[in-house]
Amino acid sequence: MITFLWPLSFLLLPLPLLVRWKLKPATLSETEALRVPFFRVFAGQQGSGSTSNISSIWRFILALLIWTLLVTALARPVRLGQEVPLPAVGRNLMMAIDLSGSMQEEDLALGGRKATRLAVVKEAADDFISRRKGDRVGLVLFSDRAYLQSPLTFDREVVRQLLNQAQVGLTGQKTAIGDAIAISSKRLKDRPNGSRVLILLTDGVNNEGVMNPIKAAELAKKLGIRIYTIGVGAKSLAVNTPFGPQMVNPSQDLDEDTLRKIASITGGKYFRATDVKGLSTIYHDIDQLEPVSGDPIYVRPKIALYFWPAGLALILSGLFALLMIIPNINLSVTKQVEHN
């Protein structure tokens, strides 16, 4: 479908006729005249009879067509494309995932089998990301140091693929929680206020990095960022010992007090995940606290077409100039032959 952005421009179409009607023709005066050496060449055209009249009519039609094309270009014709959905309102959500050595611990289950903490995290996070329609999602991975794996983007598939490729110990064995918060905050600070959210997932205690986790949380609060913290790991695990099976706590290194404080400072919430079902429930709860965007707004992209009539007008203008020049050249040649 073709439409015009400035349709009122077509009101200019009769302008040349109005100018011709309103303005009086120039009067010839013998006292005030311009001497033109080749005036006879132009004057000779006046006596060409019906041929001259036909030529004048064609020049008039061509000039009228050029003017119509210029006005059409001024009206900004555009072609409307297919409707494209855009999010009405969206969150800017960063996910910070722990890749320290302890995430390799097999104290959780996935599909009825033992699985590492990271495998369970990937499974639940993948589903969570896939449902964040209309939101920008980014990914930060951390262990000895934190680094940005994916900036905030609407392309959730890319974030899911990058998370799936993450490996335990990629940048070390320790845990830099404070640095992860700082890097995530840096990416979120320029986003609209009220939409800045960080989900921090870890199974340990801050024992590496430059930034203190509490100081980083206070900085995030000043930037208007809410942090939801998730502690991962089973609360008890049966292990075989020389004295028989014993129950141990595989998550004894999890610093829940710090994670609770980080969430409290920023207006977020702390969650404890001991299995994949619990982690999925946590993500569902976060969905309720930070709902995804509303129904999308459908827009039609506009493809500009003004250069077509403008280009055609330029070509016809060149043709018009040739029609004005060629008869004069022919007449000049004829006069020269007759003179010789």
SERO-4910 file (N, C-alpha, C, O; in steps of 0.05 Angstrom, whole numbers):
BEGIN
 pado doro    nc1    nc2    nc3   cac1   cac2   cac3    cc1    cc2    cc3    oc1    oc2    oc3
  Met    A     17    -24      0      0      0      0     18     25      0     37     27     15
  Ile    A     11     44    -18     26     69    -20      9     92     -9    -14     95    -15
  Thr    A     22    108      8      8    131     19     28    155     19     51    152     11
  Phe    A     18    179     27     34    203     26     35    215     54     15    217     68
  Leu    A     60    222     63     63    234     89     54    263     90     44    272    111
  Trp    A     57    277     68     49    305     66     30    309     43     36    322     23
  Pro    A      5    299     46    -14    300     24    -22    329     17    -31    334     -6
  Leu    A    -20    347     36    -29    375     30    -11    388      9    -17    409     -1
  Ser    A     12    376      3     30    387    -17     17    388    -45     24    404    -61
  Phe    A     -3    370    -49    -17    370    -75    -33    395    -80    -42    400   -103
  Leu    A    -37    411    -59    -51    437    -63    -34    456    -80    -44    476    -90
  Leu    A     -8    450    -83     10    467    -99      7    461   -129     19    476   -145
  Leu    A     -7    440   -137     -9    433   -165    -18    456   -183     -6    460   -204
  Pro    A    -39    471   -176    -49    492   -194    -32    518   -192    -39    538   -204
  Leu    A    -11    518   -176      5    543   -171     15    555   -197     12    579   -201
  Pro    A     27    540   -216     37    553   -241     14    566   -257     18    588   -268
  Leu    A    -10    553   -258    -32    565   -272    -42    591   -259    -49    610   -273
  Leu    A    -42    591   -232    -50    615   -218    -30    638   -222    -38    661   -226
  Val    A     -4    631   -223     16    652   -228     13    663   -256     15    688   -260
  Arg    A      8    645   -275      4    655   -303    -21    672   -306    -21    691   -321
  Trp    A    -41    665   -290    -67    680   -292    -65    707   -278    -76    727   -288
  Lys    A    -51    708   -256    -50    732   -240    -29    752   -251    -34    777   -250
  Leu    A     -7    743   -260     14    761   -269      9    770   -298      2    753   -315
  Lys    A     13    796   -303      9    806   -330     33    800   -347     56    799   -337
  Pro    A     29    795   -373     52    789   -390     69    814   -394     60    836   -392
  Ala    A     95    810   -398    114    832   -401    108    847   -427    102    835   -447
  Thr    A    110    874   -426    105    891   -449    131    897   -463    152    901   -450
  Leu    A    130    898   -490    154    904   -505    157    934   -508    138    948   -513
  Ser    A    181    944   -505    186    972   -508    211    976   -525    231    962   -522
  Glu    A    208    995   -544    231    999   -562    254   1014   -548    277   1010   -555
  Thr    A    247   1030   -528    268   1045   -514    282   1028   -493    306   1032   -488
  Glu    A    268   1009   -483    281    991   -463    281    963   -474    262    948   -472
  Ala    A    303    957   -487    305    931   -500    333    919   -495    352    933   -489
  Leu    A    333    893   -497    359    878   -493    367    868   -521    353    854   -534
  Arg    A    392    876   -528    402    867   -554    413    839   -552    430    833   -535
  Val    A    403    822   -568    412    794   -569    423    788   -597    409    790   -616
  Pro    A    449    782   -599    462    778   -625    448    757   -642    446    759   -666
  Phe    A    438    736   -628    426    714   -643    396    714   -641    382    694   -642
  Phe    A    384    740   -639    355    742   -635    340    731   -660    319    720   -657
  Arg    A    352    735   -683    338    726   -708    335    696   -708    315    685   -719
  Val    A    354    682   -695    351    653   -694    326    645   -679    310    628   -687
  Phe    A    322    658   -655    298    653   -639    273    663   -653    252    650   -653
  Ala    A    276    686   -665    253    698   -679    244    681   -702    220    680   -709
  Gly    A    263    668   -715    256    651   -737    238    628   -730    224    617   -747
  Gln    A    238    620   -705    221    599   -695    192    606   -696    175    589   -698
  Gln    A    186    632   -693    159    641   -691    144    636   -717    119    634   -718
  Gly    A    159    634   -738    146    631   -764    144    603   -773    139    598   -797
  Ser    A    146    583   -756    146    555   -764    118    544   -766    115    520   -772
  Gly    A     97    560   -761     70    552   -765     61    530   -746     66    531   -722
  Ser    A     46    510   -758     34    489   -742     55    472   -727     50    462   -705
  Thr    A     79    469   -739    100    454   -726    108    467   -700    112    454   -680
  Ser    A    109    494   -700    116    508   -675     94    505   -654    100    503   -631
  Asn    A     70    506   -663     47    503   -644     48    475   -631     44    473   -607
  Ile    A     52    455   -647     53    427   -636     76    425   -616     73    413   -595
  Ser    A    100    437   -624    122    436   -605    116    450   -579    125    441   -558
  Ser    A    102    472   -581     95    488   -557     77    471   -539     79    472   -514
  Ile    A     58    457   -551     39    440   -536     54    418   -521     48    413   -498
  Trp    A     73    405   -535     89    384   -522    106    395   -499    109    382   -479
  Arg    A    117    419   -504    133    431   -482    116    437   -458    124    434   -435
  Phe    A     91    446   -463     73    453   -442     65    427   -426     65    427   -401
  Ile    A     59    406   -441     52    381   -428     75    370   -411     72    360   -389
  Leu    A     99    372   -423    123    362   -409    129    378   -384    136    367   -363
  Ala    A    126    405   -386    130    422   -362    109    416   -340    116    415   -317
  Leu    A     84    411   -349     63    404   -330     69    378   -316     64    375   -292
  Leu    A     79    359   -331     86    332   -320    109    335   -300    109    322   -279
  Ile    A    129    351   -307    152    355   -289    143    367   -263    151    359   -241
  Trp    A    126    388   -264    115    400   -240     99    381   -223    102    381   -199
  Thr    A     83    364   -236     67    345   -221     85    325   -207     79    317   -184
  Leu    A    106    316   -220    125    297   -207    140    310   -184    144    297   -163
  Leu    A    147    335   -186    161    349   -164    142    352   -140    151    348   -118
  Val    A    117    359   -145     98    361   -123     93    334   -110     90    331    -86
  Thr    A     92    313   -127     88    286   -117    112    278    -99    108    266    -77
  Ala    A    136    284   -107    159    279    -90    158    294    -64    165    284    -43
  Leu    A    149    320    -66    146    336    -42    126    324    -22    128    328      2
  Ala    A    106    310    -33     85    299    -15     95    274      0     80    263     16
  Arg    A    120    266     -5    133    244      9    117    217      7    106    208     27
  Pro    A    117    206    -17    104    179    -20    120    158     -5    144    157     -6
  Val    A    105    140      8    118    118     22    101     92     18     77     93     13
  Arg    A    115     70     19    102     44     17    101     32     45    122     30     58
  Leu    A     77     24     54     74     12     81     80    -17     80     68    -32     64
  Gly    A     99    -26     97    105    -55     98     86    -70    116     66    -60    125
  Gln    A     93    -95    121     77   -112    138     79   -103    167    100    -92    176
  Glu    A     58   -108    183     58    -99    211     79   -114    226     83   -138    223
  Val    A     94    -99    243    115   -110    260    109   -104    289    103    -81    296
  Pro    A    109   -125    307    103   -120    335    126   -108    350    149   -117    347
  Leu    A    121    -87    365    141    -75    383    131    -76    411    107    -73    416
  Pro    A    148    -81    431    139    -82    459    128    -55    468    140    -34    463
  Ala    A    106    -56    483     94    -32    493    111    -22    517    119      2    517
  Val    A    118    -39    535    135    -32    558    153    -56    563    143    -79    562
  Gly    A    178    -52    568    196    -74    572    215    -69    595    222    -47    601
  Arg    A    223    -91    608    243    -90    629    271    -92    616    274   -101    594
  Asn    A    290    -82    631    318    -86    624    330   -104    646    335    -95    668
  Leu    A    334   -129    639    340   -149    659    367   -162    654    371   -174    633
  Met    A    385   -159    673    411   -172    671    411   -197    689    399   -197    710
  Met    A    423   -218    679    426   -243    695    456   -247    700    472   -248    681
  Ala    A    464   -249    725    491   -254    733    493   -283    744    481   -289    764
  Ile    A    508   -300    730    509   -329    736    537   -336    746    557   -329    733
  Asp    A    538   -350    768    563   -359    781    574   -383    766    560   -402    761
  Leu    A    600   -381    758    614   -403    744    638   -413    761    656   -425    750
  Ser    A    637   -409    787    659   -418    804    660   -448    805    641   -461    797
  Gly    A    682   -459    816    686   -488    816    664   -503    831    658   -526    823
  Ser    A    652   -491    851    631   -506    866    606   -510    850    589   -526    858
  Met    A    602   -496    828    578   -500    811    579   -526    797    560   -535    784
  Gln    A    602   -540    799    605   -567    787    595   -589    806    594   -612    799
  Glu    A    587   -581    831    578   -600    851    552   -614    841    534   -600    832
  Glu    A    551   -641    843    528   -656    835    510   -662    859    509   -685    867
  Asp    A    497   -642    869    479   -647    892    450   -641    885    433   -640    903
  Leu    A    444   -636    859    417   -631    850    409   -652    830    426   -668    821
  Ala    A    384   -653    823    374   -673    804    361   -660    781    349   -638    784
  Leu    A    363   -672    757    351   -662    733    341   -685    717    357   -702    708
  Gly    A    315   -687    713    304   -709    698    307   -736    712    310   -757    699
  Gly    A    307   -736    739    310   -760    754    338   -770    758    343   -791    769
  Arg    A    358   -754    748    386   -762    750    401   -740    765    393   -717    765
  Lys    A    424   -748    776    441   -728    788    452   -708    767    458   -716    745
  Ala    A    453   -683    775    463   -663    757    478   -641    772    474   -637    796
  Thr    A    495   -628    757    511   -606    770    492   -582    775    471   -580    763
  Arg    A    501   -565    793    485   -541    798    482   -524    774    461   -512    769
  Leu    A    504   -522    758    503   -505    734    483   -516    714    469   -501    701
  Ala    A    482   -543    711    463   -555    692    434   -549    699    418   -543    682
  Val    A    428   -550    725    401   -543    735    395   -514    730    373   -506    722
  Val    A    415   -497    736    412   -468    732    406   -462    703    388   -446    697
  Lys    A    421   -475    685    417   -470    656    389   -478    648    375   -464    633
  Glu    A    380   -501    658    353   -511    650    331   -492    658    313   -485    643
  Ala    A    332   -482    683    311   -464    693    314   -437    681    294   -424    674
  Ala    A    338   -427    678    342   -400    667    335   -399    638    324   -378    628
  Asp    A    339   -421    623    332   -421    595    302   -417    591    293   -402    574
  Asp    A    286   -431    607    257   -428    606    249   -399    614    231   -388    602
  Phe    A    262   -389    634    255   -362    644    261   -341    622    244   -323    617
  Ile    A    284   -343    609    292   -324    588    273   -326    565    265   -305    553
  Ser    A    265   -350    557    248   -354    534    221   -341    537    207   -334    518
  Arg    A    212   -337    562    186   -325    568    187   -295    572    166   -282    577
  Arg    A    210   -282    571    212   -253    575    208   -238    549    225   -222    541
  Lys    A    185   -242    537    178   -229    512    175   -199    517    162   -190    535
  Gly    A    188   -184    499    187   -155    501    208   -142    520    209   -118    521
  Asp    A    223   -159    534    243   -149    552    271   -151    539    276   -169    523
  Arg    A    288   -132    547    316   -135    540    330   -152    561    326   -147    585
  Val    A    345   -172    553    358   -190    572    388   -190    566    396   -191    543
  Gly    A    404   -188    587    433   -189    584    445   -210    603    431   -220    620
  Leu    A    470   -217    598    482   -239    614    510   -232    623    527   -224    607
  Val    A    515   -235    649    542   -231    661    549   -258    674    534   -269    689
  Leu    A    574   -267    668    584   -292    680    608   -284    699    623   -266    692
  Phe    A    610   -298    721    631   -290    740    642   -314    755    627   -333    761
  Ser    A    667   -312    762    681   -331    781    703   -314    794    698   -298    811
  Asp    A    729   -318    785    750   -301    796    746   -272    788    753   -254    804
  Arg    A    734   -268    765    727   -241    756    701   -242    742    691   -264    734
  Ala    A    688   -220    737    663   -219    724    667   -206    696    683   -188    692
  Tyr    A    652   -216    677    654   -205    650    626   -206    636    610   -223    642
  Leu    A    622   -188    618    597   -186    604    597   -206    581    614   -205    563
  Gln    A    579   -225    582    576   -245    560    557   -235    539    561   -241    515
  Ser    A    536   -221    546    517   -210    527    506   -184    537    496   -183    560
  Pro    A    507   -163    521    494   -137    529    464   -141    529    453   -161    519
  Leu    A    450   -121    539    420   -122    539    410   -123    510    419   -107    493
  Thr    A    393   -142    504    384   -145    477    355   -157    477    348   -171    496
  Phe    A    340   -152    455    314   -165    452    318   -193    441    299   -209    442
  Asp    A    341   -200    431    346   -226    419    351   -247    441    373   -252    449
  Arg    A    329   -258    452    331   -276    474    345   -303    466    357   -316    483
  Glu    A    342   -310    440    355   -335    431    385   -334    434    398   -354    441
  Val    A    396   -311    428    426   -308    430    434   -311    459    454   -324    465
  Val    A    419   -298    478    426   -300    506    424   -329    516    441   -339    531
  Arg    A    404   -343    507    400   -371    514    424   -388    504    433   -406    519
  Gln    A    433   -384    480    455   -399    469    481   -393    484    496   -411    490
  Leu    A    485   -368    491    510   -361    505    510   -373    533    530   -382    543
  Leu    A    486   -373    546    485   -386    573    489   -416    570    503   -427    588
  Asn    A    479   -428    550    482   -457    546    511   -465    542    520   -487    549
  Gln    A    527   -446    530    556   -451    525    574   -446    549    597   -453    548
  Ala    A    563   -434    570    579   -428    594    590   -453    607    576   -473    609
  Gln    A    614   -452    617    627   -475    630    638   -467    657    647   -444    661
  Val    A    636   -485    676    647   -481    703    677   -475    701    691   -489    687
  Gly    A    686   -456    717    714   -450    719    725   -435    694    749   -435    690
  Leu    A    708   -424    678    717   -410    654    737   -388    659    755   -384    644
  Thr    A    733   -374    682    752   -353    689    763   -357    717    771   -338    730
  Gly    A    763   -381    727    774   -387    753    755   -403    770    735   -413    761
  Gln    A    763   -407    795    748   -424    814    734   -409    836    718   -421    850
  Lys    A    741   -384    840    730   -369    863    705   -353    855    695   -357    833
  Thr    A    696   -335    873    670   -322    868    673   -292    873    678   -283    896
  Ala    A    669   -276    852    670   -247    854    642   -235    852    635   -225    830
  Ile    A    626   -237    873    599   -227    872    597   -197    869    581   -187    853
  Gly    A    614   -183    884    614   -153    882    620   -143    854    607   -124    845
  Asp    A    639   -156    841    646   -147    814    623   -153    794    618   -137    776
  Ala    A    609   -175    798    586   -182    781    564   -161    783    552   -153    763
  Ile    A    559   -152    808    539   -131    812    548   -105    799    532    -91    786
  Ala    A    574    -98    802    584    -73    791    582    -72    760    573    -53    749
  Ile    A    590    -94    747    589    -95    718    560    -95    708    554    -81    688
  Ser    A    542   -109    722    514   -109    714    502    -81    717    486    -72    701
  Ser    A    509    -68    739    499    -41    745    508    -21    723    493     -4    715
  Lys    A    533    -25    714    543     -7    693    527     -9    668    523     11    654
  Arg    A    517    -33    661    501    -38    637    472    -29    640    459    -23    621
  Leu    A    463    -28    665    435    -21    670    431      9    675    408     19    672
  Lys    A    451     23    683    448     50    694    436     70    674    423     90    681
  Asp    A    441     66    648    431     85    628    403     77    617    393     91    599
  Arg    A    391     56    627    365     47    619    343     63    634    349     74    655
  Pro    A    319     63    623    297     79    636    293     70    665    294     47    672
  Asn    A    289     90    682    284     85    710    259     68    714    239     72    701
  Gly    A    260     50    734    237     33    740    238      7    725    221    -10    730
  Ser    A    256      4    706    257    -21    691    284    -36    694    289    -56    680
  Arg    A    301    -27    713    327    -38    716    327    -61    737    321    -56    761
  Val    A    332    -85    728    330   -109    745    355   -126    741    364   -131    719
  Leu    A    365   -137    764    388   -155    763    380   -180    779    371   -179    801
  Ile    A    384   -204    766    381   -229    780    408   -242    784    422   -249    764
  Leu    A    417   -244    808    443   -254    815    441   -282    826    426   -286    846
  Leu    A    454   -301    814    452   -329    822    480   -340    829    498   -339    813
  Thr    A    483   -350    854    509   -360    863    505   -383    883    483   -386    894
  Asp    A    526   -398    888    525   -419    908    546   -416    929    551   -434    945
  Gly    A    559   -393    930    581   -390    949    582   -363    963    561   -351    968
  Val    A    606   -355    970    611   -331    985    631   -314    969    648   -325    955
  Asn    A    629   -288    972    647   -270    958    675   -274    969    680   -267    992
  Asn    A    693   -285    953    721   -289    963    741   -280    942    765   -288    943
  Glu    A    733   -264    923    750   -254    902    739   -228    891    716   -221    896
  Gly    A    755   -214    875    745   -190    862    753   -165    877    764   -166    899
  Val    A    747   -142    865    755   -116    875    732   -103    891    738    -90    912
  Met    A    708   -107    883    685    -93    895    673   -109    917    668   -133    915
  Asn    A    667    -95    940    653   -108    962    624   -111    954    612    -92    944
  Pro    A    611   -134    959    583   -139    950    564   -118    962    545   -109    948
  Ile    A    567   -111    988    548    -92   1000    552    -64    988    532    -51    983
  Lys    A    577    -56    984    582    -30    972    570    -29    943    559     -9    934
  Ala    A    573    -52    929    562    -54    902    532    -52    902    520    -40    885
  Ala    A    519    -64    923    490    -63    925    481    -35    931    460    -26    920
  Glu    A    496    -20    948    488      7    954    490     25    930    474     43    926
  Leu    A    511     20    913    513     34    888    490     28    869    479     46    856
  Ala    A    482      3    868    460     -5    851    434      8    860    418     16    844
  Lys    A    431     11    886    407     24    897    406     53    887    385     63    879
  Lys    A    428     67    888    429     95    879    422     97    849    412    118    840
  Leu    A    428     76    834    423     76    806    394     66    799    387     64    776
  Gly    A    379     60    820    352     51    816    349     22    806    331     16    791
  Ile    A    368      5    814    368    -23    805    359    -41    827    370    -40    849
  Arg    A    340    -58    821    331    -78    840    346   -104    835    349   -112    812
  Ile    A    355   -116    857    370   -141    854    355   -164    868    348   -162    891
  Tyr    A    350   -185    853    339   -210    864    362   -230    865    374   -237    845
  Thr    A    367   -240    890    389   -258    894    378   -287    897    357   -291    910
  Ile    A    393   -306    886    385   -334    888    408   -350    898    430   -350    885
  Gly    A    405   -364    920    425   -383    930    419   -411    921    397   -421    924
  Val    A    439   -424    908    434   -450    896    450   -471    911    472   -467    921
  Gly    A    438   -495    914    451   -518    927    433   -533    946    415   -521    958
  Ala    A    437   -559    947    421   -575    965    427   -570    994    450   -562   1001
  Lys    A    408   -574   1012    412   -569   1040    424   -593   1054    437   -590   1075
  Ser    A    420   -616   1042    432   -640   1054    439   -660   1032    425   -661   1011
  Leu    A    459   -676   1037    468   -696   1017    480   -720   1031    497   -717   1049
  Ala    A    472   -744   1023    483   -768   1035    509   -776   1022    510   -778    998
  Val    A    529   -780   1038    556   -788   1028    565   -812   1043    559   -816   1067
  Asn    A    581   -829   1029    592   -852   1042    618   -846   1056    635   -833   1045
  Thr    A    621   -854   1081    645   -850   1097    654   -876   1109    639   -896   1108
  Pro    A    679   -877   1120    688   -902   1133    669   -911   1156    669   -934   1164
  Phe    A    653   -892   1166    634   -898   1188    606   -902   1178    587   -903   1193
  Gly    A    603   -906   1151    577   -910   1140    566   -885   1127    579   -864   1127
  Pro    A    541   -885   1116    529   -862   1103    525   -839   1124    515   -843   1146
  Gln    A    533   -816   1115    530   -792   1132    516   -770   1116    520   -768   1092
  Met    A    500   -754   1130    487   -731   1117    504   -706   1122    511   -699   1144
  Val    A    510   -693   1100    526   -669   1101    511   -646   1088    492   -650   1073
  Asn    A    520   -622   1093    508   -598   1081    527   -588   1059    548   -576   1064
  Pro    A    521   -594   1033    539   -586   1011    539   -556   1006    555   -546    991
  Ser    A    520   -542   1019    518   -513   1014    528   -497   1038    518   -474   1043
  Gln    A    546   -508   1054    555   -495   1078    570   -469   1072    573   -451   1089
  Asp    A    581   -466   1047    596   -442   1040    577   -420   1030    587   -398   1025
  Leu    A    552   -426   1026    533   -406   1015    529   -384   1036    520   -389   1058
  Asp    A    535   -359   1028    532   -336   1046    504   -324   1043    501   -304   1029
  Glu    A    485   -336   1055    457   -327   1053    452   -300   1065    436   -284   1055
  Asp    A    466   -294   1087    463   -268   1100    470   -245   1081    455   -225   1079
  Thr    A    492   -248   1067    500   -227   1048    480   -224   1025    473   -202   1017
  Leu    A    471   -247   1015    452   -247    993    425   -234   1001    413   -219    986
  Arg    A    417   -240   1026    392   -227   1036    396   -197   1038    378   -181   1031
  Lys    A    419   -188   1048    424   -160   1052    426   -145   1025    416   -123   1022
  Ile    A    438   -158   1005    440   -146    978    412   -141    967    406   -119    957
  Ala    A    394   -161    970    367   -159    960    352   -137    976    337   -122    964
  Ser    A    355   -137   1002    341   -118   1019    349    -89   1013    331    -72   1012
  Ile    A    374    -84   1009    384    -57   1004    371    -46    978    365    -22    977
  Thr    A    369    -63    958    359    -53    932    329    -56    927    319    -49    906
  Gly    A    315    -66    947    286    -69    944    278    -94    930    256    -97    920
  Gly    A    297   -113    928    292   -139    915    283   -160    935    271   -154    956
  Lys    A    290   -185    929    283   -207    947    303   -230    944    314   -234    922
  Tyr    A    307   -244    966    325   -267    966    309   -293    964    289   -296    976
  Phe    A    320   -311    947    307   -337    944    327   -360    948    351   -356    944
  Arg    A    318   -382    957    335   -406    961    326   -428    943    303   -436    944
  Ala    A    344   -438    926    337   -460    907    352   -485    915    377   -485    914
  Thr    A    337   -506    921    350   -531    928    345   -553    907    356   -575    909
  Asp    A    329   -547    887    325   -566    865    314   -551    841    308   -527    842
  Val    A    312   -565    818    304   -552    793    275   -542    795    269   -520    784
  Lys    A    258   -557    808    230   -548    811    229   -522    828    214   -504    821
  Gly    A    245   -522    849    245   -498    866    256   -474    851    246   -451    854
  Leu    A    277   -478    834    288   -456    819    268   -446    798    266   -422    794
  Ser    A    253   -464    786    233   -456    767    211   -440    780    200   -420    769
  Thr    A    204   -448    805    184   -433    820    194   -405    827    178   -386    827
  Ile    A    220   -403    833    231   -376    839    229   -358    815    222   -335    817
  Tyr    A    236   -369    791    234   -352    767    204   -344    762    199   -322    752
  His    A    186   -362    769    158   -355    766    150   -332    785    136   -314    778
  Asp    A    161   -334    809    155   -312    829    167   -286    819    155   -265    822
  Ile    A    191   -287    807    203   -262    797    186   -251    774    184   -227    771
  Asp    A    174   -269    758    156   -260    737    133   -245    748    124   -225    736
  Gln    A    123   -253    771    101   -239    784    110   -212    795     95   -192    793
  Leu    A    134   -211    806    145   -186    817    153   -167    795    150   -142    798
  Glu    A    164   -177    773    173   -161    751    159   -171    726    171   -186    710
  Pro    A    133   -164    722    118   -175    699    131   -167    673    143   -146    670
  Val    A    127   -185    653    137   -179    626    120   -157    615     99   -149    626
  Ser    A    128   -147    592    114   -124    580     86   -132    571     80   -155    568
  Gly    A     69   -111    568     42   -116    559     40   -124    530     60   -130    518
  Asp    A     16   -122    520     11   -130    492     28   -111    474     30    -87    479
  Pro    A     40   -123    453     57   -107    436     41    -87    419     18    -90    414
  Ile    A     55    -65    411     44    -46    393     52    -54    365     76    -59    360
  Tyr    A     33    -54    347     39    -62    319     43    -37    302     26    -19    301
  Val    A     66    -36    289     72    -13    271     79    -24    244     87    -47    240
  Arg    A     76     -6    224     82    -13    197    107      3    188    106     28    188
  Pro    A    128    -10    180    151      5    170    145     20    145    130     10    128
  Lys    A    156     45    142    151     61    119    176     62    101    197     69    110
  Ile    A    172     54     76    194     54     57    191     78     39    172     80     24
  Ala    A    211     96     39    209    121     24    210    116     -6    225     99    -16
  Leu    A    193    130    -21    191    127    -50    195    154    -65    193    155    -89
  Tyr    A    200    176    -50    201    202    -62    222    205    -84    219    221   -102
  Phe    A    243    189    -82    265    192   -102    257    183   -130    270    190   -149
  Trp    A    235    166   -132    226    158   -158    214    181   -174    223    187   -196
  Pro    A    194    195   -163    184    218   -179    204    240   -181    205    254   -202
  Ala    A    221    244   -161    242    265   -163    262    258   -185    270    276   -200
  Gly    A    270    233   -186    289    225   -207    277    227   -235    290    235   -254
  Leu    A    252    219   -237    238    221   -264    235    250   -272    238    256   -296
  Ala    A    229    267   -253    227    296   -259    254    307   -269    254    324   -287
  Leu    A    276    297   -257    302    306   -266    308    297   -295    319    313   -310
  Ile    A    301    273   -301    305    262   -328    288    278   -348    298    286   -370
  Leu    A    263    283   -341    245    298   -360    254    327   -363    250    339   -384
  Ser    A    266    338   -342    277    365   -344    299    367   -364    301    386   -379
  Gly    A    316    346   -365    337    345   -385    326    342   -413    336    355   -432
  Leu    A    304    326   -416    291    324   -441    278    350   -450    279    358   -473
  Phe    A    266    364   -430    254    390   -436    275    410   -446    270    425   -465
  Ala    A    298    409   -434    320    427   -442    329    421   -471    335    439   -486
  Leu    A    330    395   -478    338    387   -505    317    396   -525    325    405   -547
  Leu    A    292    395   -518    270    404   -536    273    434   -541    265    443   -563
  Met    A    282    448   -522    285    477   -525    310    484   -542    310    504   -556
  Ile    A    331    467   -540    356    474   -553    358    463   -581    367    477   -599
  Ile    A    348    438   -586    352    426   -612    339    442   -635    353    445   -656
  Pro    A    314    452   -632    303    467   -655    320    492   -661    323    499   -685
  Asn    A    331    505   -641    348    528   -646    374    520   -660    383    535   -678
  Ile    A    385    497   -653    409    488   -666    404    482   -696    419    490   -713
  Asn    A    381    468   -701    373    461   -728    369    486   -745    378    488   -768
  Leu    A    355    506   -732    350    531   -747    375    546   -752    378    558   -774
  Ser    A    394    546   -734    419    560   -737    435    547   -760    447    561   -776
  Val    A    435    520   -761    449    506   -783    437    513   -810    451    517   -829
  Thr    A    410    513   -811    396    519   -835    403    548   -845    408    551   -869
  Lys    A    403    567   -827    409    595   -835    438    596   -845    444    611   -864
  Gln    A    455    581   -832    484    582   -841    487    571   -869    503    581   -885
  Val    A    472    549   -875    473    537   -902    462    557   -922    474    560   -944
  Glu    A    439    569   -916    428    589   -935    446    612   -939    448    622   -962
  His    A    460    621   -919    478    644   -922    501    637   -940    510    654   -956
  Asn    A    511    612   -937    533    604   -954    524    600   -983    540    593  -1000
***
